[in-house]
Amino acid sequence: MAEINIKEYEKRCQDILEDDEVRFAGLLDEFGKLLAGGYKQNINPRLTEEQHDSVCKELASRVAKRKKYDTELGHVKYSASRREHVVIMSFPIYEKVIMIVAEPHVNIDRLAFRIIEKLGSQWGEFFGK
């Protein structure tokens, strides 16, 4: 299991937050605890802190469960859920996950490509090798 440089991912999350369509960018551990990043300044998070923590735990759990089929289906590059008020995306990185909350009108694939560029162009980082 690779070690992740939290300070490096703090910089990457801040870089992602510069995207106009991104509301939240955070690095979560396998239990959903926020390690780096957060909400954009002056943004309404739409959730209480308790609700946000619950969403993070649920997302981390789903990411871990998806690894079950990596051999048959390949590694998950990213996953997205379009809701009425936001889009929530996850990018698995080793045992951690980058969680993104974006505006509801965003083009998911284009945003995913921009985020992957900012996280690092090496797909190996997403494979958890």
C-alpha positions in Angstrom: 0.0 0.0 0.0 1.4 3.4 -1.0 1.8 6.3 1.4 0.0 9.4 0.4 1.6 12.8 1.0 -1.3 14.7 2.7 0.4 18.1 2.1 0.6 17.4 -1.6 -3.1 16.4 -1.7 -4.0 19.5 0.2 -2.4 21.5 -2.6 -4.2 19.4 -5.2 -7.5 19.9 -3.5 -7.0 23.6 -3.4 -6.1 23.6 -7.1 -9.3 21.7 -7.9 -11.4 24.2 -5.8 -10.3 26.9 -8.3 -12.6 25.3 -10.8 -15.7 27.4 -11.0 -18.0 24.3 -11.0 -16.4 22.7 -7.9 -17.9 23.3 -4.5 -15.9 20.8 -2.4 -12.7 18.8 -3.0 -11.4 16.6 -0.2 -9.1 13.6 0.4 -10.9 11.0 2.5 -9.4 8.0 4.3 -10.9 4.6 4.0 -13.4 5.4 6.8 -14.5 8.7 5.3 -12.5 11.0 7.5 -11.4 14.3 5.8 -7.6 14.4 5.5 -7.2 17.4 3.2 -9.2 19.9 1.3 -12.7 21.1 2.1 -15.4 23.5 0.8 -14.8 26.5 -1.3 -14.9 29.8 0.6 -18.3 31.4 1.0 -20.3 28.4 -0.3 -23.4 27.0 1.1 -22.6 23.3 1.8 -26.3 22.3 1.7 -25.6 19.8 4.5 -25.0 20.1 8.2 -21.6 19.0 9.4 -23.1 15.7 10.7 -24.8 15.0 7.3 -21.6 15.8 5.5 -19.6 13.4 7.7 -22.2 10.7 7.0 -22.0 11.3 3.2 -18.2 11.0 3.4 -18.4 7.7 5.4 -21.0 6.3 3.0 -18.9 7.3 -0.1 -15.7 5.8 1.3 -17.6 2.6 2.0 -19.0 2.4 -1.5 -15.5 3.0 -3.0 -14.1 0.1 -0.9 -16.9 -2.2 -2.0 -16.4 -1.5 -5.7 -12.8 -2.9 -5.5 -14.4 -6.4 -5.1 -14.8 -6.5 -8.9 -11.5 -5.0 -10.0 -10.1 -8.3 -11.4 -13.1 -8.9 -13.6 -14.1 -5.4 -14.6 -10.9 -3.4 -14.1 -10.2 -0.6 -11.6 -12.7 2.2 -11.1 -11.3 5.5 -12.5 -14.0 7.6 -11.0 -17.7 7.4 -10.1 -20.3 10.1 -10.3 -23.8 10.6 -8.9 -25.9 13.4 -10.5 -28.4 14.7 -7.9 -30.9 17.6 -8.3 -28.8 20.1 -6.5 -25.2 18.8 -6.8 -23.0 16.2 -8.5 -20.9 14.0 -6.2 -17.8 12.3 -7.7 -15.2 10.0 -6.2 -11.7 9.2 -7.5 -10.1 6.2 -5.7 -6.4 6.7 -4.9 -4.9 3.6 -3.3 -6.8 3.1 0.0 -8.0 6.8 0.0 -10.5 8.6 -2.2 -10.9 12.1 -3.5 -14.5 13.3 -3.1 -15.8 16.2 -5.3 -19.0 18.0 -4.9 -19.8 20.1 -8.0 -22.6 22.2 -9.4 -25.6 20.2 -10.8 -25.2 21.4 -14.4 -21.6 20.2 -14.8 -20.5 18.0 -17.7 -19.3 15.0 -15.5 -16.8 13.6 -18.0 -15.2 16.9 -18.8 -14.9 17.7 -15.1 -13.5 14.3 -14.4 -10.8 14.8 -17.0 -9.8 18.2 -15.5 -9.7 16.7 -12.0 -7.6 13.8 -13.1 -5.1 16.3 -14.7 -4.9 18.2 -11.5 -4.5 15.0 -9.4 -1.7 13.7 -11.5 -1.6 12.4 -15.0 -0.4 8.9 -14.0 -3.4 6.5 -14.1 -1.3 4.3 -11.7 -2.2 6.6 -8.9 -5.8 5.6 -9.4 -5.1 1.8 -9.6 -4.0 1.3 -6.0 -1.1 -0.9 -7.1 
